[in-house]
Amino acid sequence: MTELDLLELINEIKEKKYESQTLELKADRSGYTKKLYDTLSSFSNQDDGGIIVFGIDEKNDYELCGVYDENDLQKQINNQCLQMEPVVRPVLTVLKKDGKAFVAAEIPSMDIVDRPCYYKGVGRIKGSYVRVGDSDEHMTEYEIYSFEAYRKKYQDDARIVERTDSSMMDETLVTSFLSRIKSNRPNLATMSNDMLKSLYRLLEDNKMTMASLMVFCHFPQAFYPQLGINAIVVPGTEIGDVSLAGERFIDNQRIEGNIADMLEASLAFVRRNTKTSTSIDSLTGERIDKTEYPMVAVREALLNALVHRDYSMHTEGMPIQLIIYEDRLEIRNPGGLYGRLSVDQLGKVQPDTRNPIIVTMLETLGITENRYSGIPTIKRLMKEYGLAEPVFENDRGSFVVKLYKKLHKDNTAMLLVGSGFARDKKRKHVTQEELLEFLRTERTRQEIVDFLGKDTITYTMQQFVEPLIDKGLVKMTIPDKPKSRNQKYYSEKR
């Protein structure tokens, strides 16, 4: 950083008054420099590193107070950097402005194999930090383990599962797996099945590995009850929203079995809880059904979660979460992005593989195909469907995929199967008079939602119908039970 760069940064901070993920401010008016260990650690442990600017007092309206002694301050900074493991090598810049001195310390990112960077005085567990917004927070034991697992190339999918033996495997699946191995690799065709089971890590000392448990066992949850999927449907856009009937979840299912079983059951759950639209081909007159989300994209996202989740002992009590909101579908799997991969690189570079044994097993069985194509496939299908760009988040020990229902502006109207009303996505406004006229006949909640061209029952009733009820313009057929499933609404002028 040059002096000019530092001057521009200070002016920007003074104008916008902020700290950030990569910017920390310290006043340092006196001869005592506050301990920097937490910030040195957190900046070193993130890909973008960070900058500490000394001489700005954020607690006093970002006053440009300057530092007590720029030379002594630099010594203090270097001394504290030397107490980190690995040692931090800051780049220091000094600026004189209006008779005051300011110092910037650029903290470079540590290579991932050197993380976590921590303060030696308290040790790795207590001295490792991560940057969250504009604050420094202790790393969890799992976050620390994740770096170690990558550095030492732990294979958690190869760990032995106690209390298991070969009799607990699905012999049909195992036979198919071994047959495919032999047919594709002539040099292995003469090997015995027992040898191949050992070679491909199905068994270790006649005990199943985590990989073979998740791929070949009928019921892995007998050993690890939480290695499944919790699937729920929320009647709103956030956890905690409730329906008009007071329900927190419209549907709630615990999905279990091996990876193939859970994949199919999860897809069935999504199909059951999302809508299908139909249109008529103008050329052929044929009916065309279209699911609310591209199901191949949903399959890819679910399969990625099942294959690439963390199967270490640190996360064996954490299920995958499949959540269907009114405006989106979310899949959360334990274990953030593995290795050097960042969110902006997804689908562009070949990633490190957290569970190579599971990947090999599923590829051999034909459950997964074309490795590393999942993210591009999801993006392409969402675009072809006219839906919003998928969102991928790497969130402190978990990876999240969000698929939104929002349509692009050029989408045409769609007719919902089972509904008597055309649902025009372009429709911007329905007048109160039009709604009251529609309610001259008793209508269900869903019929009102369809008429208004909205997506969610809760939002529609709160925003459009309940105000009319309060004004006395709309009545309920069962006023004593407002949340009744059989409730209908009608205009006062019947």
N, C-alpha and C positions, 0 to 999 in steps of 0.2 A: 504494500500500500504506500503510495506517495503522500507527501504532505498535502498536495492538492486534493487527493482522494479523501483524506481524513477531514479536510476542511469542508468538502461537499457533504460528507456524511454527518458531521456535527451540525451543519446548517439544516440538513433534512430532519435530524432528530429534534432540533429545537422547534422547527415548524410543525412537524407531525406528532411530536410527543409520543414516542413508542419504544418498546423493546420488542424482541421477536424471537423466533426459533433460533436465529443465528446471531443475535445481538444482545449483549448484556451491558448495562451501564453501572458505573461505580463513581461515587463522588470523590472520595479520598482527599478531603480538605486538610486533614491533619497528618501527623507523622506516622499514623498507624494504618497499615494496609489490611483490610479485611481478608480473611482466608478465602482463597479462590478455588479450593480443591474441588468443590462440587461442580462449578462451572467449567473448570479445566477438564474434568472427567466427562461431563455431558457433551461438551463441544467435540472432544476427541472421539467420542463414541458415535457420532452421527456423520453421515456421508459428506455433508457440506461444511463441517467444522464450524467455526464461529469467530466473532470479533468481540472483545471486551474493550469498551471505551471508558477511560478514566478522566474525570473532571467534569462530569455532568450529574447534577443532583436531581434525580427523577422525583424524589419526595418533595421537592421544593419547586414545582412547576418546571422541571427540566432546566434549572438554572445552570448556566455555563460558569461554574465556580472555579474551574482549574484545579490542578493537583498541587500538593504541598511542595514536592521536590521531584522533578521528573527523573533525575539521575538515581536517587535513592529508590524511587518507585520501580524503576526498571530492574534494579538489583533484587528487590522484594519479589517481583514477578518471576524472575529467573530462578530464585531460590525455591519458590513454591513449585515451579515446573519440574525441578530436579527431584522433588519428593513424590512424583507420580510414577507409576509403573504401567506401561513403559514411560520413560522420561518424555515430557512434552517439550517440543522445540518451537517456541513462539517467534513470530516475526513482529518486532516492535517498531512503532513509528511515533515520533514526537513532533508536535505542532505548537508554535507560539502564536497566540491570537489575543489581541487587545491586552497585552501585558500578562496573559495567563498561559500556563502550559497544559497541554492535553496529550495523553498517551493512548495509543491503540495497540492492543495485543491480538494479533491474528493467530488463532489456535487451529492448526491443521488437523484434518481428519486422520485418525489412525487407520492403517490397513486392517481389514476385517480379521485377519489372522492374529493381530496384536490386541484385539479388543477382548474384554473390556479394559479400558484404561482406568486406573483407580488410584486413590491416595494410599500410599504404603503405610502411613501411620495407623490406619484402622483396618487395613486388610481389604481383600477383594469383595467380600460380601457387603460390608458396611461402607466401603469407599467407592463403589461404582454408581455412577449416576447416568440418567438419561434426560434429555431435554424434552419437555412437554410444553408447547407454547412458549411462554417467556419465563418459565420456571424450571428449576432443576429438581428432579425427583429420584429417589433411590431406585436402582434397578431391582426387579424381582429376582428371586433365585432362578426362576425359569429363564429370564432374559440373559442372565449370566451364563447359564448352562447352554443356551442356544449358541453363543459364540464358541464355547468350549467344544460343543458337539461338532460344529463345522470345522474348527481348527484341527481336532483330533480324528475327524472323519468317523465318528461313532455311527454304527448302523443299528439304530433302535429296532428296525423291522427284522433284524436277525437275532434279537435276544430270545433266549429260551423261555418258554412258558411252562412253568412247573405244573404238575398234576395232569399233564397231557401225554398221549401216546398216539401211535399211528392209527389205532382203531377209531379215533375221533374224527378222522378225515372223511370227506365225501369221496368214496372210492370211484364213483363215476367221473367226478371232476378230475381226480388225480390221474385216472387212466387216460382221460382225454389229454391232459397236460403232458404226460410222458409220451403219449403217442405222437403228439405234435412236435415235441422236441426231437424225437428219433426221425420223424419224416423230413424235417427241415435240416437236420445235421447228421449226415451219413456216418461221420466219424464217431457219433455217440450211439448208433443203432445197435451195436453189439454189447453195450454196457447193460448190466442188470438194473432192474427198477430200483432196488435198494441203493445201489451206487448213485443213480441219478437223483434220488430223493435227497441224498446227502450232498451231492454236488450242487444242486439248486436250492439248498437250504430249506427243504421242506421239513427235514428232521435233523436234530442234533442229539446224539445219544438216545435215539428213539423218542425224543420229545419234540413237540411241534415248536417252530419258531413263531414269532409274532406275525410274520408275513404269511406263513401257511395257515395260521389260526384265522386270520382275517379273510383269506381267499378260499381255503378248502374246508374249514370247519362249518358244521351245520349251525352252531349257535355259539359264536365267540363270547357273547355277553354272559355266558355262564362263568367265565373267568374274569372278564372285565366288563361289569354291568354298564358302564358309561360309554363304552366304545360303540355308540350307536348314533342315531339322529333324533333330536327332539323337533318335531314338526308342529307348528301352530299357525292358526289363521287369526289375525288381530282385526277387530272391527273398527279400524281407524288407521292413523299414520304413525302412531307411537305405541310402544308397550305401555299398557295401563289404560288405554282407551277402552270404553265399553260400548256395547250396542244399546239400542233403545230398550231391549229386553233385559239389560243389565249384565250381559255376558262379557267376560273378559276375552274368551277365545270362542270363535265360531266353530273351530275344529281343533283337535289336539290329539296327536298320535305319537307314540314312542315307536320308532322304527328300528328293528333289530334284524340279526342274521349276518351272513357274510357280506362282503362288499357287493357282489352281484345282486344278492337278495335286497340289500338296502337301496341300491340304485333303482331297481324296478319299483319297489314299494314307495320310494320318494317321488318318482315320476307319477305314479298313480295318485298320490296325495295331491300333487300340483294339478293334475288334470281334474280331479274331483272338486277342487276349490277355486278353479279359475273358469272363466267363461269361454265359450266358443261362438264365434260369429259365422254367419253364412252370407254368401253373395251368389248371384247368378251370373255365369259367364255370358256376356252379351253376344258372343259368337256361337257358342255351342249350346247355350241354354242349360248347361250342367250346373248343379249346385256345388259350390266350393266352400268347405268348412275351414275356418282359420282359428287356431287357438289364441288365447290372449297374449301369451308369450311364445316365441319360437321354441318348441319343445326340444329340438336338437341342442339349442344353446343352453337350455336348462339342464339337459343331460350332461353336457360338457362341464358346466359349473359344479354340478353335484359330484361327478366323477373326479374332478380335480380335488375337491374337498376330501373325498374318501381316500384317494391315492396319496395325496401330498400332505395330509394332516400330520401332526407330530404324534408318533406312537411311543414316545418315551414315557418313563415312569412319572415324569413331571406333569403330563397331561392325560394320563389314563383315566382320570376322573372327570374329564371334560368332553361332553358329547358335541357333535356337530349340530348347529342350529339351522333349521330351515323355517323362515318366517315369511308368511304372505300377508302383507299390509294391503290397504285399499289402493295405494298408489304404486306399490313396488313389491318385488320379491327379493329377499336377502338370504344369502347362504354364508354362515360364519364357521370357519374351521379352526381348531386349536393349532397354533404354530404359525408364526408370521412367515414372510418370504424367506426362503432358505439361501444362505450363502451370500454372494455378491449381488444378486439380482435386486433391482429396485422396481417400483411400480411403473415408472415411465419406460422401463425396458421390457415389460411384459409383452410377449408375442413377437419381440424383435431380435432377441438373442437367445441362444440355447442356455437354459438355466442349469444350475447344479441340482442334482436329484437327491431329495431327502430320503426316499424309500426305494432304492434301486431294485431290491429283491421283489417287492410288491409290483413294481412297474413291469419287471420282466415276466412275472407270473401272469399278470393280466393281459399283457401283449401277446403272450404265447396262447392264452385261451381265447384271444380275439375279442376281449371285452373292451380293451383300449386299442386305438389305431393311430398311426401317424403322430408319434410323440411330438410334443411342443406346438401342436396346431390348435390346441383347445381355445386359447385366448383369442387368436385371430378368427376362429370360427364363431365364437360368441359375438365379437364385434361385427363381423360381416352379417350374420343373421339378424341381429338387432337393427342394423341399418336397412337391410332388405325388408324388414317388417315395418319400417317407418317409425321405429321406436327410438327413444333417446339413447345416447351413447351409454354403454354399461359403465358402472363405476367400480373401481377396484381400490381397496384401502388396506394398508398394512398397519394394523392397529395394536401395537404393544403385545405381541404374543398371540395374535389371531389375524387371519386374513379374511376379508369380507368382499363378497361380490354382490352388487346391487343392480337389479334389472328393473327399470322403470316402465310404467305403462304409458307415459306421456307420448302422444302422437305428434309427428311432424305436421306442419300446417297444411301440406298438400294431400293429406289422407282424406279419402272420400268417406261418406257415411257408411255405417255398417248396420246390418239388421241382426239383432241378437236372437239366437235360437231360443224358442220357448217364450219369447216376448211378443206381444201384439203391437209394439210400437217401434217405429224407426228411430234409431239413435244417431242423430246428426252431430258429428264431432265438430263441425264448423259453427254450430249454432252458438251465438254469443249471448242472447238475451231473450227471456220470456217475460212478458209483462205480468203484473199482478192480476190484471183482468183476464188474461189468457189462462192463467193457472186456475183462477176461480171458476172460469167457464168449464175447464177440464174437470173440475171437481164437482160439477153438477151431478155427476154419477159417482157413487162410492168407489174409491180407489185404494189399492194397497200401497204400502211404502215403495215396493219395487216398481209399481206402475208409475208412481210419481217421479221416481228417479229416472226411469226410462223416458218419460215425457219431457223432462227438463234437460235430457242429454247429459246427465252427470254420471260419475263413476261410483260414488259412495253413498250409502243410505244415511249413515250418521250425519255426515256433513250436510247433505241435502235437507234432511228434516230439521236440523238446527238452524240452518240459514234461511230456508224458504217457507217451511210449513209451520213451525212452532210460533214464529212471530204473528202469523195469521190466526193461529189458535188463540194467542193472547189478546188479539184485537176482537175476537168473537166472530171472525169472518169464516173460519173453518171449524167444523165439529168432528168429534170422534164417534164412531159407532158403538164403542165400548168405553165410555168415559171413566168408568170405575176402575178399569184395568188398562191404563195408558200404554203399558209395555206388552200387551197381549200380542201373540203371534197372529191372531185373527183380526187385529185392529185394522179398520179402514177409515178413510177420511172423506169428508164431503163438504161442499160449499153450503153456507147457511141458506142460500136461495136455492132450494131444491126444486 
